[in-house]
Every structure is written in structure tokens, then in C-alpha cells.
Amino acid sequence: MEVVLAAHAGFCFGVTKAVETVYEKIKEKKTNIYTYGPIIHNDIVVNDLKDKGVKVISDVSELKGVSEGVVIIRSHGVTRQVYEDLKATGLDIIDATCPFVKRIHKIVSEESRKGNSIIVVGSSTHPEVEGIVSYSDGPVYVVESPEEARNFNENRELNYTVVSQTTFNKNKFQETIEIFNNYGYNINIVNTICNATDERQSEAREIAARADAMIVIGDENSSNSRKLYEICKESCLNTYFIHTPEDLEMNIPSSAKLVGITAGASTPKNIIEEVQKHVRTNF
């Protein structure tokens, strides 16, 4: 049986930067370390950081009475108000927001100031999207799917700037754009799906198309991992979504000649290697 590991599986640039920032602060052993929200959507990494003394906070009020420490903003970013509130604490703030996400903040801020309404294609409850929305100074809408785009009913005489969550499904984004165009909306499209996501999704789709079974490794809270699973499932019926090697109790067909493996942007390299080794050894 052949096992094919996607070349772009695992940590992306933004996640690597954020995680390394926290571990560097741990090594310094100088002060209390906080992350605003889990630094990435991966329980294994977050729990390891907690074991090393890093505290995860979900509200600025949790810092009340804290006079010394560093607060590291997660890779997904935070809302504009939260960022201002964090700065007001007087603590050392390190912004580890992914640079691609920061770029969207800038685009939304500039375009809304021009008078354009903003459409964000993505999940309304995802922290990245919540942050993006907050940078609009005017009307802003979140569209989660092509289906929602079909039901979108706003003023067609206005100008709209459309951006995307960095990890959104590229094909669904293009489908959503086509719907807005077909429905007569005047839209300025800024494709903000990051290159790493595009490469990861394209590669996963290609491997899944020729695989007899496909394994997607990622945390259940990871948006980009779930989208990889959706993409692979479209091409390979025997697609499995796992978190760790311990989840590998699956019924890979005995006739399988090729098993593909990919992983979300918040999956550590050691987990990917363990899964790959397990598959090669046991299937």
C-alpha cells in the first residue's frame, strides 16, 4: 500500500510565528504570560502551553489587578475594541495575528472609509471573522455560504467590497462571488484566502481524487481542517477526520492501494509523523 503525505500539511507561516512567539517568552522566564484566546485551534499545543504556565484569557476583565505580564494576541486576531482595551491595560502586548489576517483588517478599514459596504465571506462565529468585521466603519455583512449569498437582499445601488476568511473553501468563495455578480451587485472582489490555504486545499483535492482512503488530521475547532475534510470527502468517500494517532480506529478498505494524508494549519509536525508511521505500519 502506498501512503502519500501532502507536502503542505501542518503549521503554516502565521501559526508557526504565533506558536514560536509564545515558546520564546516561556524560555525567557521573566514574567507572567497570557494569550488572548487559544493561540491556535489545537488542544495539544494549547494544553502543552498551559502546562508550561501560559494562561489563556477570553476577556480583558480577566487582567484586572494584573500589574506585570505579557499578553500575546492569538493568530486569528482580535476585534479592534479588544485590541484597544488590551493596550489600555499597560501590560506588554505582543500582536501575533497572522499577517494575512492583518492585511484584511487594513483592507476593510480603508474600503469602509471610502463609503463601501463590506461583505465578509466566512463563518460569523469564527474569531478571525469577528475581528475582521470590527474594522468596518460602515455597513458590514457576513455571508457563510453560496446559499446565504442567494438569499442576500440588500441595496444593489451601493458599492460592496468582498473579502474572505483566510481559510475559506476557494471553490465555494468563487461560487459565492458568481452569485453576487449574477444578482446584479456592484462588487469589488479582494481574494484574501491565503496562499498556504489555497495550496493546501488544491493539494488535498488532487490527492483525494486518486486515493482509496484519505486521512485529514486536525482539531475539531480548526476551521481550515474541517474545510480540508469537506474537500477530500467530495473526491474520496473513505475520508476520515482525526485529531491524534489514537483516533486511527478506522475501517480503511483492505483493497486500498493508496492512502492520502493531509493536515490542517494548526496540526503539529510530530502528530503528522506519528500518524504517517502508524498507517505505514498497521494498514
Backbone bond lengths (Angstrom), bond angles and torsions (degrees), N, CA, C in turn:
res aa  C-N    CA-C-N  psi(-1)  N-CA   C-N-CA  omega(-1)  CA-C   N-CA-C  phi
1 M - - - 1.467 - - 1.532 110.55 -
2 E 1.300 115.91 135.05 1.466 121.20 179.37 1.529 109.74 -93.71
3 V 1.324 115.90 135.42 1.467 121.68 176.67 1.527 108.27 -115.05
4 V 1.330 116.48 122.27 1.463 121.66 -178.43 1.525 109.44 -113.24
5 L 1.326 116.41 118.50 1.465 122.03 176.90 1.516 109.62 -98.42
6 A 1.308 116.48 128.40 1.463 120.95 178.59 1.529 110.24 -61.23
7 A 1.313 116.26 137.12 1.472 121.28 -177.21 1.521 112.26 -65.51
8 H 1.338 116.68 -28.78 1.471 119.80 -175.33 1.528 112.75 -105.14
9 A 1.337 116.97 24.74 1.459 120.01 178.32 1.528 110.60 -75.14
10 G 1.341 115.88 142.91 1.462 119.88 174.79 1.513 114.47 99.52
11 F 1.330 115.34 -165.89 1.464 122.85 -172.55 1.531 112.19 -49.28
12 C 1.326 115.02 133.34 1.459 120.81 171.69 1.533 108.19 -93.29
13 F 1.313 116.28 178.65 1.467 121.39 -177.39 1.529 112.08 -58.81
14 G 1.333 116.60 -47.27 1.465 120.52 -176.39 1.514 112.41 -63.97
15 V 1.329 116.59 -41.93 1.463 121.51 179.67 1.529 110.21 -67.27
16 T 1.323 116.05 -44.16 1.471 119.96 178.64 1.521 110.66 -57.18
17 K 1.328 116.09 -45.41 1.465 121.46 -179.69 1.531 111.06 -60.34
18 A 1.328 116.64 -44.98 1.462 120.67 -177.19 1.523 111.53 -67.22
19 V 1.324 116.90 -46.06 1.468 121.04 -177.76 1.524 110.70 -66.84
20 E 1.319 117.09 -43.32 1.466 120.06 179.62 1.525 111.10 -62.91
21 T 1.332 116.72 -34.32 1.467 120.69 178.84 1.525 110.57 -60.14
22 V 1.340 116.54 -43.18 1.463 120.05 -179.58 1.525 110.92 -67.69
23 Y 1.320 117.07 -45.81 1.471 119.42 -178.66 1.535 111.52 -64.75
24 E 1.313 117.09 -33.03 1.471 119.91 176.77 1.524 110.79 -63.89
25 K 1.335 115.77 -40.89 1.466 119.79 178.48 1.524 111.14 -66.96
26 I 1.316 116.71 -35.40 1.467 120.22 177.69 1.530 110.08 -62.27
27 K 1.328 116.79 -42.18 1.465 121.63 -179.34 1.529 112.15 -62.59
28 E 1.334 116.05 -32.35 1.465 119.94 -178.48 1.525 112.06 -67.71
29 K 1.334 116.56 -30.50 1.474 122.62 177.58 1.530 112.38 51.52
30 K 1.314 115.68 41.76 1.468 119.43 -175.73 1.522 114.03 -105.90
31 T 1.329 118.22 -26.35 1.455 119.21 -170.83 1.517 111.14 -157.45
32 N 1.319 115.46 173.01 1.464 120.66 175.11 1.524 109.54 -68.18
33 I 1.310 116.77 141.09 1.466 120.80 -179.29 1.519 109.42 -119.60
34 Y 1.328 115.24 129.17 1.460 122.30 176.94 1.530 108.79 -124.81
35 T 1.312 115.82 147.06 1.472 118.80 168.49 1.517 106.94 -118.51
36 Y 1.321 115.28 138.23 1.461 118.19 177.21 1.527 107.36 -85.24
37 G 1.322 114.92 104.09 1.456 121.13 -172.41 1.517 108.36 78.26
38 P 1.336 118.21 163.70 1.470 119.88 175.69 1.516 109.45 -60.02
39 I 1.325 117.15 133.70 1.469 120.96 -173.34 1.528 111.31 -57.54
40 I 1.343 116.72 -34.82 1.466 122.87 171.74 1.528 107.63 -144.46
41 H 1.315 116.95 167.25 1.456 120.39 177.17 1.532 110.46 -87.05
42 N 1.337 114.29 75.57 1.457 120.55 175.29 1.526 107.99 -155.19
43 D 1.335 116.59 111.78 1.461 121.46 -175.64 1.520 112.82 -62.71
44 I 1.323 117.06 -32.98 1.459 120.13 -178.35 1.525 110.36 -62.83
45 V 1.322 116.21 -46.74 1.465 121.02 179.38 1.526 110.74 -67.86
46 V 1.319 116.17 -46.50 1.465 120.50 -177.60 1.529 111.18 -61.78
47 N 1.329 117.64 -42.12 1.473 120.55 179.52 1.522 111.56 -67.50
48 D 1.335 116.72 -35.02 1.465 119.44 176.94 1.528 110.15 -64.17
49 L 1.308 116.32 -40.56 1.468 120.22 178.36 1.532 110.95 -65.68
50 K 1.330 116.15 -39.79 1.471 119.81 177.82 1.527 110.15 -61.41
51 D 1.342 116.38 -41.80 1.463 120.52 178.83 1.522 111.41 -61.34
52 K 1.321 116.26 -25.40 1.459 121.48 179.92 1.534 111.86 -93.55
53 G 1.336 116.05 8.85 1.459 120.01 173.66 1.515 116.64 99.52
54 V 1.321 117.90 0.86 1.467 120.46 179.78 1.523 109.63 -77.83
55 K 1.326 116.32 131.94 1.462 121.22 179.92 1.522 110.00 -104.60
56 V 1.326 115.53 134.16 1.460 121.49 177.96 1.516 108.85 -97.91
57 I 1.327 116.72 126.15 1.463 120.15 176.97 1.528 108.83 -116.01
58 S 1.329 115.46 154.50 1.462 120.31 -179.74 1.516 112.28 -120.53
59 D 1.341 115.63 -1.68 1.464 119.71 -179.97 1.526 108.91 -151.65
60 V 1.317 116.12 143.15 1.469 120.34 -178.17 1.528 111.37 -61.76
61 S 1.333 116.98 -27.58 1.469 120.78 -179.48 1.524 112.22 -60.71
62 E 1.320 117.21 -22.04 1.461 121.16 179.48 1.528 111.60 -69.53
63 L 1.323 116.53 -12.71 1.460 121.13 179.43 1.532 111.70 -94.01
64 K 1.323 117.35 2.52 1.458 121.03 -179.59 1.530 109.82 -59.91
65 G 1.297 115.99 127.04 1.458 121.03 179.35 1.515 113.62 88.93
66 V 1.341 116.79 -6.79 1.472 119.90 178.61 1.523 108.64 -85.21
67 S 1.317 116.88 121.33 1.465 120.52 -175.86 1.530 112.63 -105.79
68 E 1.324 116.33 -12.02 1.464 119.22 -177.42 1.527 109.70 -143.34
69 G 1.307 115.45 135.78 1.464 118.29 177.54 1.517 111.58 152.89
70 V 1.327 114.36 172.86 1.452 120.81 177.64 1.522 107.90 -122.24
71 V 1.327 115.46 136.65 1.463 121.15 177.46 1.521 107.84 -113.94
72 I 1.319 116.21 122.51 1.460 121.47 -179.30 1.527 109.33 -104.91
73 I 1.315 115.89 121.86 1.465 120.82 -179.95 1.524 109.36 -77.93
74 R 1.311 115.82 132.76 1.466 122.41 -175.40 1.528 112.04 -60.82
75 S 1.326 114.98 164.76 1.469 120.85 -178.08 1.522 112.53 -63.53
76 H 1.337 117.66 -26.44 1.473 120.68 -180.00 1.528 112.68 -75.06
77 G 1.327 117.01 -15.00 1.457 120.56 -177.21 1.515 111.62 85.33
78 V 1.322 115.64 177.28 1.467 122.40 178.46 1.526 108.29 -135.52
79 T 1.318 115.94 172.68 1.463 119.36 177.83 1.524 109.90 -71.25
80 R 1.318 115.46 161.32 1.458 120.29 179.92 1.523 111.19 -60.25
81 Q 1.344 116.93 -38.65 1.468 120.70 -179.12 1.522 110.97 -67.66
82 V 1.319 116.65 -41.89 1.471 119.69 178.93 1.523 109.94 -62.46
83 Y 1.326 116.67 -41.46 1.464 120.04 179.67 1.530 110.43 -60.41
84 E 1.324 116.95 -44.03 1.462 121.24 179.55 1.523 110.89 -65.01
85 D 1.343 116.34 -39.87 1.466 120.68 179.70 1.529 110.88 -66.61
86 L 1.329 116.42 -37.29 1.460 119.93 178.38 1.529 110.63 -65.45
87 K 1.321 116.94 -43.17 1.463 120.69 178.67 1.522 110.91 -61.49
88 A 1.322 115.84 -34.30 1.468 120.76 -177.17 1.527 112.49 -70.98
89 T 1.324 117.93 -15.15 1.470 120.25 179.52 1.524 111.96 -70.42
90 G 1.327 116.61 -21.36 1.452 120.10 -178.23 1.520 113.43 82.77
91 L 1.336 116.71 -0.82 1.458 120.51 177.37 1.527 109.79 -79.69
92 D 1.310 116.20 167.00 1.465 121.13 177.37 1.527 108.25 -75.88
93 I 1.334 117.05 118.79 1.457 121.95 -178.06 1.527 109.47 -108.70
94 I 1.322 116.11 125.47 1.468 121.36 175.18 1.516 107.98 -113.74
95 D 1.307 116.32 119.70 1.457 121.08 -177.80 1.528 109.71 -91.51
96 A 1.339 115.83 103.41 1.467 120.92 179.56 1.530 111.30 -100.10
97 T 1.327 116.25 21.55 1.464 119.99 176.52 1.522 109.58 -58.27
98 C 1.338 116.46 136.56 1.457 120.82 177.75 1.530 109.86 -54.47
99 P 1.326 118.54 133.48 1.468 121.28 -179.67 1.526 113.34 -56.76
100 F 1.336 117.17 -31.51 1.464 120.08 178.55 1.524 110.97 -68.97
101 V 1.326 116.64 -33.46 1.464 120.95 176.77 1.526 109.68 -71.58
102 K 1.338 116.80 -41.85 1.464 120.51 177.91 1.528 110.60 -59.21
103 R 1.318 116.20 -36.67 1.468 120.32 178.06 1.534 110.81 -60.91
104 I 1.330 116.77 -39.96 1.467 119.77 179.18 1.524 110.30 -66.12
105 H 1.331 117.05 -40.32 1.473 120.22 176.38 1.531 110.13 -53.98
106 K 1.330 115.36 -45.44 1.469 120.64 -178.47 1.526 111.09 -65.21
107 I 1.328 116.63 -44.24 1.470 120.46 -179.51 1.522 110.48 -61.16
108 V 1.322 116.61 -48.05 1.466 121.17 -178.48 1.518 111.08 -62.03
109 S 1.328 116.57 -42.96 1.461 120.72 179.25 1.530 111.01 -62.02
110 E 1.322 117.14 -47.80 1.464 121.35 -177.75 1.523 112.10 -67.56
111 E 1.322 117.08 -43.55 1.466 120.80 -177.57 1.522 111.68 -68.70
112 S 1.312 117.67 -37.29 1.464 119.70 179.54 1.524 110.63 -69.26
113 R 1.336 116.80 -33.53 1.461 120.28 177.65 1.525 111.78 -68.50
114 K 1.327 116.39 -24.30 1.472 120.71 175.04 1.532 111.83 -75.21
115 G 1.329 115.70 -10.80 1.462 119.68 -178.94 1.515 113.93 103.00
116 N 1.323 116.67 1.94 1.464 119.72 179.57 1.528 110.91 -80.64
117 S 1.333 115.81 140.54 1.455 120.04 170.16 1.522 107.78 -77.18
118 I 1.332 116.30 153.22 1.463 121.15 -174.85 1.531 110.53 -113.34
119 I 1.321 115.68 134.45 1.458 121.20 171.44 1.526 107.45 -118.16
120 V 1.327 116.22 122.02 1.461 121.69 177.80 1.522 107.59 -105.95
121 V 1.317 116.69 120.21 1.463 120.94 178.29 1.525 107.30 -92.68
122 G 1.327 115.63 111.95 1.460 119.82 -176.81 1.509 110.78 168.45
123 S 1.318 116.11 -171.53 1.459 122.13 -179.11 1.523 110.70 -86.76
124 S 1.325 116.80 122.32 1.469 121.08 -174.50 1.519 112.96 -64.10
125 T 1.332 118.01 -25.05 1.465 120.68 -177.37 1.530 112.91 -95.88
126 H 1.325 117.13 -0.85 1.468 119.35 179.50 1.525 109.13 -77.28
127 P 1.343 118.12 136.61 1.470 120.45 -178.25 1.522 113.86 -56.86
128 E 1.336 117.29 -33.42 1.463 118.84 178.10 1.526 110.87 -62.75
129 V 1.319 116.31 -44.64 1.472 120.87 -178.61 1.523 110.64 -69.42
130 E 1.316 117.53 -39.10 1.466 120.43 177.18 1.524 110.24 -58.67
131 G 1.333 116.08 -39.69 1.461 119.67 177.39 1.511 111.99 -67.45
132 I 1.327 117.58 -44.78 1.469 122.08 -179.79 1.524 110.85 -58.21
133 V 1.318 116.37 -47.70 1.465 122.09 -178.27 1.522 111.50 -56.31
134 S 1.332 116.40 -37.62 1.467 120.75 -174.37 1.521 113.21 -67.49
135 Y 1.330 117.83 -16.05 1.462 120.31 -177.61 1.526 112.89 -89.68
136 S 1.313 116.87 3.60 1.463 120.21 175.96 1.521 109.87 -88.71
137 D 1.333 116.12 133.61 1.464 121.18 177.09 1.522 111.86 -96.00
138 G 1.324 116.62 6.56 1.457 120.92 -179.54 1.516 110.49 -142.22
139 P 1.332 117.56 -159.13 1.469 121.08 -179.50 1.522 111.64 -58.69
140 V 1.330 116.35 134.44 1.458 121.28 179.69 1.525 108.92 -141.53
141 Y 1.319 116.17 136.81 1.459 121.83 -177.52 1.519 109.42 -128.38
142 V 1.328 116.67 145.20 1.457 121.71 174.78 1.518 108.62 -111.38
143 V 1.319 116.08 125.46 1.464 122.26 178.49 1.520 107.35 -116.41
144 E 1.320 116.87 120.02 1.455 120.70 -171.47 1.527 114.62 -91.83
145 S 1.327 117.32 -14.19 1.467 119.00 -174.02 1.523 110.29 -163.39
146 P 1.343 117.41 165.11 1.470 120.19 174.13 1.520 111.81 -57.45
147 E 1.323 116.89 -34.10 1.466 120.65 178.83 1.523 110.96 -61.80
148 E 1.330 116.36 -42.31 1.466 119.67 178.48 1.519 110.61 -67.78
149 A 1.322 116.91 -32.88 1.469 120.02 177.46 1.525 110.80 -63.11
150 R 1.324 116.66 -37.36 1.468 120.55 178.67 1.526 111.42 -65.39
151 N 1.324 116.36 -29.42 1.464 120.65 -179.47 1.523 112.95 -93.49
152 F 1.312 116.96 -0.50 1.464 121.86 -179.83 1.530 108.59 -67.56
153 N 1.312 116.77 125.91 1.469 120.12 -175.41 1.526 109.93 -138.84
154 E 1.323 115.17 78.63 1.460 121.01 179.03 1.525 109.13 -121.74
155 N 1.315 116.24 178.14 1.466 123.12 -175.23 1.530 110.92 -62.19
156 R 1.324 116.53 116.79 1.460 121.23 -178.36 1.530 112.80 -79.47
157 E 1.318 117.23 -5.35 1.458 120.32 178.79 1.527 112.02 -87.28
158 L 1.318 116.46 -10.16 1.460 120.34 -179.83 1.527 110.76 -85.80
159 N 1.325 115.43 163.74 1.461 121.34 174.63 1.525 109.11 -97.55
160 Y 1.319 115.87 134.51 1.457 121.47 -178.39 1.535 109.95 -121.53
161 T 1.320 115.29 137.74 1.461 120.46 170.56 1.522 107.14 -107.65
162 V 1.336 115.81 126.53 1.463 121.21 -176.41 1.523 109.78 -107.89
163 V 1.332 115.60 125.27 1.466 121.40 174.50 1.522 107.75 -123.65
164 S 1.319 115.69 171.62 1.459 119.61 -177.80 1.517 111.29 -131.39
165 Q 1.311 115.46 149.85 1.460 120.96 166.41 1.524 107.18 -56.15
166 T 1.316 117.95 139.56 1.469 120.85 -172.76 1.521 113.38 -60.32
167 T 1.339 116.63 -26.52 1.469 119.90 -174.72 1.523 112.98 -105.63
168 F 1.329 117.52 16.64 1.459 119.87 -176.71 1.525 110.86 -70.56
169 N 1.310 116.00 152.66 1.465 122.24 177.33 1.531 109.67 -63.49
170 K 1.337 116.02 119.17 1.467 120.74 -174.18 1.523 112.07 -59.63
171 N 1.321 117.81 -43.83 1.464 120.65 -178.53 1.521 111.65 -64.46
172 K 1.345 116.21 -39.13 1.460 119.54 179.08 1.530 111.36 -70.40
173 F 1.334 116.14 -32.13 1.460 119.19 175.99 1.530 110.25 -64.31
174 Q 1.330 116.37 -45.59 1.462 120.29 179.05 1.524 111.16 -63.07
175 E 1.333 116.48 -38.52 1.469 120.39 177.53 1.527 110.52 -64.15
176 T 1.321 116.43 -40.46 1.465 121.55 178.99 1.524 110.87 -63.25
177 I 1.324 116.60 -42.88 1.463 121.55 178.67 1.526 110.74 -61.58
178 E 1.321 116.42 -43.23 1.469 120.53 179.65 1.521 111.08 -60.33
179 I 1.309 116.77 -38.05 1.473 120.90 179.33 1.521 110.49 -64.62
180 F 1.337 116.64 -45.69 1.468 119.33 178.49 1.531 110.81 -60.85
181 N 1.323 116.74 -41.59 1.469 120.10 177.80 1.524 111.50 -63.68
182 N 1.313 116.38 -44.65 1.460 120.88 -178.55 1.526 112.49 -66.10
183 Y 1.334 115.61 -27.86 1.468 119.76 -179.36 1.529 112.20 -89.10
184 G 1.316 116.69 5.96 1.461 120.66 171.99 1.509 116.28 83.64
185 Y 1.326 118.43 19.85 1.461 120.30 177.95 1.530 110.22 -83.49
186 N 1.321 115.24 141.31 1.463 121.23 178.39 1.530 107.91 -88.26
187 I 1.332 115.29 96.98 1.457 118.82 -172.66 1.527 112.64 -117.90
188 N 1.329 113.34 141.41 1.459 121.97 171.33 1.525 106.24 -105.62
189 I 1.322 117.18 115.21 1.458 121.44 -172.29 1.523 110.69 -95.72
190 V 1.326 116.06 127.22 1.459 121.26 172.93 1.529 106.67 -121.91
191 N 1.319 116.54 104.33 1.461 120.30 -178.59 1.526 109.14 -74.32
192 T 1.327 116.15 103.80 1.465 120.71 -176.22 1.523 112.24 -105.93
193 I 1.328 117.02 15.75 1.462 119.63 170.17 1.532 106.44 -67.37
194 C 1.329 117.57 125.63 1.460 119.07 -172.50 1.527 110.99 -71.50
195 N 1.324 115.87 155.57 1.461 121.32 -177.23 1.522 112.07 -59.23
196 A 1.330 116.73 -37.60 1.465 120.23 -179.45 1.519 110.61 -63.55
197 T 1.324 116.58 -39.71 1.466 120.81 178.30 1.514 110.33 -65.90
198 D 1.321 116.15 -44.48 1.463 121.39 179.59 1.529 110.68 -59.02
199 E 1.335 116.09 -48.21 1.467 121.08 179.56 1.526 110.97 -62.04
200 R 1.328 115.74 -44.83 1.467 121.33 -177.68 1.532 110.77 -62.20
201 Q 1.338 116.26 -45.10 1.462 120.37 -178.73 1.527 111.47 -67.82
202 S 1.317 117.12 -42.69 1.465 120.95 -179.48 1.528 110.73 -63.68
203 E 1.331 115.32 -42.49 1.454 120.07 -179.40 1.524 111.09 -66.84
204 A 1.325 116.52 -42.13 1.467 120.65 179.19 1.523 110.73 -62.98
205 R 1.314 116.13 -40.86 1.471 121.07 179.33 1.529 110.75 -63.09
206 E 1.328 116.23 -40.97 1.462 121.04 -178.52 1.523 110.96 -67.46
207 I 1.339 117.24 -43.51 1.463 120.30 -179.38 1.526 110.52 -68.15
208 A 1.342 115.97 -43.96 1.474 120.45 -178.62 1.523 111.85 -60.52
209 A 1.326 116.78 -32.82 1.461 121.32 -177.65 1.523 112.20 -64.72
210 R 1.340 117.48 -24.15 1.463 119.87 -178.49 1.526 113.23 -116.74
211 A 1.344 116.24 2.53 1.462 120.38 -178.78 1.526 111.60 -90.09
212 D 1.322 115.09 150.21 1.469 120.97 172.84 1.526 110.43 -85.94
213 A 1.314 116.03 -22.71 1.462 122.10 176.07 1.523 108.12 -151.51
214 M 1.320 116.13 148.18 1.466 120.82 -176.76 1.522 109.17 -134.29
215 I 1.338 116.46 133.39 1.461 121.76 178.75 1.527 108.67 -115.12
216 V 1.319 115.96 125.95 1.463 121.98 176.70 1.525 107.51 -111.94
217 I 1.330 117.04 122.19 1.461 121.88 -178.38 1.529 109.33 -103.00
218 G 1.327 115.74 127.10 1.458 118.54 179.20 1.508 111.57 179.86
219 D 1.311 115.88 162.45 1.458 121.98 175.94 1.527 108.93 -76.38
220 E 1.323 116.42 144.73 1.466 120.01 -178.28 1.528 112.32 -63.67
221 N 1.330 117.02 -20.26 1.465 120.87 177.98 1.522 113.18 -89.80
222 S 1.330 116.10 -0.27 1.456 120.45 -177.87 1.519 110.60 -86.80
223 S 1.323 116.04 114.23 1.468 121.47 -178.51 1.522 111.46 -61.91
224 N 1.333 117.41 -45.01 1.465 119.10 -176.48 1.523 111.55 -68.66
225 S 1.342 117.48 -30.19 1.463 120.47 177.31 1.526 110.76 -68.86
226 R 1.320 116.23 -42.59 1.471 119.75 179.26 1.524 111.06 -63.58
227 K 1.320 116.11 -36.57 1.472 119.27 178.63 1.524 111.21 -69.24
228 L 1.338 116.81 -35.08 1.459 119.65 174.81 1.525 110.39 -61.52
229 Y 1.332 115.44 -40.76 1.466 119.78 178.75 1.534 110.50 -61.89
230 E 1.330 116.87 -44.33 1.468 121.01 179.61 1.529 110.61 -60.58
231 I 1.315 116.04 -43.94 1.468 121.32 -178.70 1.529 110.54 -63.41
232 C 1.333 115.98 -46.78 1.466 119.85 -178.42 1.525 111.40 -66.78
233 K 1.315 116.45 -37.77 1.466 121.07 -178.31 1.523 111.01 -63.78
234 E 1.330 117.11 -30.64 1.458 120.75 179.16 1.529 111.72 -63.89
235 S 1.334 116.36 -31.18 1.467 120.93 -176.46 1.525 113.69 -104.89
236 C 1.329 116.85 -22.77 1.459 120.76 -176.57 1.528 109.41 -134.40
237 L 1.321 115.86 111.20 1.466 120.81 -177.43 1.517 111.95 -59.30
238 N 1.341 116.70 -39.22 1.466 121.42 -178.83 1.525 110.50 -87.29
239 T 1.338 115.54 65.05 1.463 121.55 178.14 1.519 109.18 -106.95
240 Y 1.335 116.94 132.93 1.459 121.87 -175.89 1.526 110.06 -123.29
241 F 1.334 115.55 136.74 1.460 121.80 179.61 1.524 107.88 -107.58
242 I 1.327 118.06 116.23 1.457 121.58 -178.29 1.530 110.63 -127.69
243 H 1.324 114.19 162.02 1.461 120.06 179.76 1.524 111.34 -103.85
244 T 1.335 115.72 -44.41 1.462 121.83 -178.49 1.534 109.44 -138.12
245 P 1.329 117.63 170.88 1.467 119.87 177.58 1.532 112.89 -58.21
246 E 1.350 116.72 -25.76 1.463 120.62 -179.73 1.540 111.86 -66.05
247 D 1.334 116.34 -16.79 1.467 120.19 -179.69 1.530 112.68 -88.97
248 L 1.323 116.71 7.61 1.457 120.06 -172.47 1.531 114.69 -81.73
249 E 1.317 117.37 28.45 1.462 120.65 174.94 1.532 107.36 -87.03
250 M 1.301 115.67 86.41 1.459 121.21 -175.14 1.519 109.56 -135.08
251 N 1.293 114.35 158.53 1.453 119.90 -177.73 1.521 110.79 -99.83
252 I 1.321 115.91 71.50 1.457 119.32 175.25 1.529 108.04 -67.30
253 P 1.313 117.51 127.32 1.463 120.31 -177.95 1.522 111.43 -53.30
254 S 1.328 116.13 136.46 1.460 120.63 -179.67 1.528 111.88 -63.65
255 S 1.327 115.08 -21.33 1.463 119.86 -179.56 1.534 112.82 -86.58
256 A 1.337 116.14 -0.90 1.469 120.41 -176.85 1.519 111.24 -61.77
257 K 1.302 115.70 127.92 1.462 121.30 178.60 1.527 111.89 -103.65
258 L 1.348 116.38 -23.33 1.468 120.09 -179.44 1.527 109.14 -137.91
259 V 1.324 116.60 124.16 1.466 122.84 175.76 1.524 108.17 -115.76
260 G 1.323 116.37 124.37 1.455 121.07 179.19 1.518 111.04 -98.61
261 I 1.316 116.38 148.43 1.473 121.92 177.71 1.520 108.95 -132.08
262 T 1.325 115.44 131.10 1.463 120.56 171.34 1.516 107.81 -137.79
263 A 1.323 117.36 170.11 1.463 120.41 -176.83 1.513 110.24 -150.88
264 G 1.326 115.20 149.47 1.458 121.35 179.35 1.517 112.45 -68.95
265 A 1.322 115.16 168.12 1.466 121.54 -174.88 1.521 113.51 -69.64
266 S 1.332 117.84 -10.00 1.463 120.55 179.36 1.529 112.05 -111.33
267 T 1.330 116.95 20.17 1.470 121.41 179.58 1.526 110.50 -97.38
268 P 1.327 118.16 121.17 1.469 121.07 -179.21 1.528 112.56 -63.00
269 K 1.319 115.65 149.81 1.463 122.26 -177.99 1.522 111.91 -60.14
270 N 1.342 117.29 -39.44 1.468 119.41 -176.60 1.526 112.31 -64.74
271 I 1.335 116.95 -32.72 1.464 120.69 177.69 1.528 110.03 -67.65
272 I 1.330 116.01 -42.89 1.467 120.66 178.72 1.523 110.44 -60.72
273 E 1.332 116.22 -43.71 1.464 120.64 -179.22 1.530 111.30 -64.73
274 E 1.327 116.80 -38.76 1.466 120.66 179.16 1.531 110.84 -65.28
275 V 1.326 116.30 -42.22 1.461 120.15 179.52 1.526 110.02 -64.53
276 Q 1.326 116.23 -45.66 1.458 120.52 -179.95 1.536 110.74 -59.29
277 K 1.327 116.84 -44.54 1.466 121.16 179.31 1.515 111.23 -62.99
278 H 1.343 116.06 -42.53 1.457 120.82 -178.94 1.527 111.37 -62.56
279 V 1.309 116.09 -43.99 1.468 120.38 -179.38 1.521 110.04 -63.78
280 R 1.315 117.01 -44.61 1.473 120.55 -179.06 1.530 111.10 -63.09
281 T 1.322 115.80 -33.43 1.471 120.37 -174.29 1.525 113.41 -84.74
282 N 1.334 116.01 -34.53 1.473 119.71 -168.46 1.528 115.88 -110.93
283 F 1.306 118.18 -6.29 1.474 118.38 -177.70 1.534 110.01 -121.66
